[in-house]
């Protein structure tokens, strides 16, 4: 599945299924084909994503090469969308 998150306050954010599922779980939502994040939930969602990024950025072992995309890079567009949507008091939706 591909997620297309939409908000009147920002451009669309598109994520592949596994990344979108992970993001939704991090903010306390179960992955679903359709959904909504209300403005009242956004501050907690932003905090949850920032906490997950901080935990993900623990120093890796010295001998472990890391060519993957960091969690910070994957969730940054969504954090920005949530911030703009919260400021505009509008929801973020997907699958509609």
C-alpha positions as CSV (number, residue, x, y, z in Angstrom):
1,X,0.0,0.0,0.0
2,X,1.1,3.6,-0.6
3,X,0.0,6.3,1.8
4,X,-0.8,9.8,0.6
5,X,-1.2,12.1,3.6
6,X,-3.1,15.3,2.7
7,X,-3.7,18.6,4.5
8,X,-5.0,21.9,3.3
9,X,-2.0,23.5,5.2
10,X,0.7,21.7,3.2
11,X,1.6,19.7,0.2
12,X,1.0,16.0,0.1
13,X,3.3,13.5,1.8
14,X,3.6,10.2,0.1
15,X,5.1,7.1,1.8
16,X,5.5,3.5,0.9
17,X,3.5,1.0,2.9
18,X,6.1,-0.2,5.4
19,X,7.3,3.4,6.2
20,X,3.7,4.7,6.5
21,X,2.8,1.7,8.8
22,X,5.8,2.5,11.0
23,X,4.9,6.2,11.2
24,X,1.3,5.5,12.1
25,X,2.3,3.1,14.8
26,X,4.8,5.6,16.2
27,X,2.0,8.1,16.7
28,X,-0.4,5.6,18.2
29,X,-2.6,4.8,15.1
30,X,-3.0,1.4,13.6
31,X,-2.2,1.2,9.9
32,X,-5.4,1.5,7.8
33,X,-6.3,2.4,4.3
34,X,-8.1,5.5,5.5
35,X,-7.7,7.7,8.5
36,X,-7.5,11.2,10.0
37,X,-5.2,12.9,12.5
38,X,-7.2,15.7,14.2
39,X,-5.5,18.9,15.3
40,X,-6.0,18.0,19.0
41,X,-3.8,14.9,18.4
42,X,-1.0,16.6,16.5
43,X,1.1,17.9,19.4
44,X,1.3,14.4,20.9
45,X,2.0,12.9,17.4
46,X,4.9,15.4,16.8
47,X,6.3,14.6,20.3
48,X,6.1,10.9,19.6
49,X,7.9,11.2,16.3
50,X,10.6,13.4,17.8
51,X,11.1,10.9,20.6
52,X,11.4,8.0,18.2
53,X,14.0,9.9,16.1
54,X,16.0,10.6,19.3
55,X,16.0,7.0,20.2
56,X,16.9,6.0,16.6
57,X,19.9,8.3,16.6
58,X,21.8,6.4,19.4
59,X,25.3,5.9,18.2
60,X,25.7,2.7,16.1
61,X,28.5,0.2,16.7
62,X,31.8,1.4,15.2
63,X,32.0,-1.5,12.8
64,X,28.4,-1.3,11.6
65,X,28.1,0.4,8.2
66,X,24.8,2.2,7.8
67,X,23.6,2.9,4.3
68,X,19.9,3.1,5.2
69,X,17.7,6.1,5.3
70,X,17.5,7.4,8.8
71,X,14.1,7.6,10.6
72,X,14.7,11.4,10.9
73,X,14.8,11.6,7.1
74,X,11.7,9.5,6.6
75,X,9.4,11.3,9.2
76,X,10.6,14.9,8.7
77,X,8.1,15.7,6.0
78,X,5.3,14.4,8.2
79,X,6.5,16.3,11.2
80,X,6.5,19.5,9.1
81,X,3.0,18.7,7.8
82,X,1.7,18.1,11.3
83,X,3.3,21.4,12.5
84,X,1.7,23.4,9.7
85,X,-1.7,21.7,10.1
86,X,-1.7,22.3,13.8
87,X,-0.9,26.0,13.3
88,X,-3.8,26.2,10.7
89,X,-6.1,24.0,12.9
90,X,-6.8,21.6,10.1
91,X,-6.7,17.8,10.0
92,X,-4.3,15.5,8.1
93,X,-6.1,12.7,6.2
94,X,-5.1,9.7,4.1
95,X,-7.0,7.4,1.8
96,X,-9.8,9.8,1.1
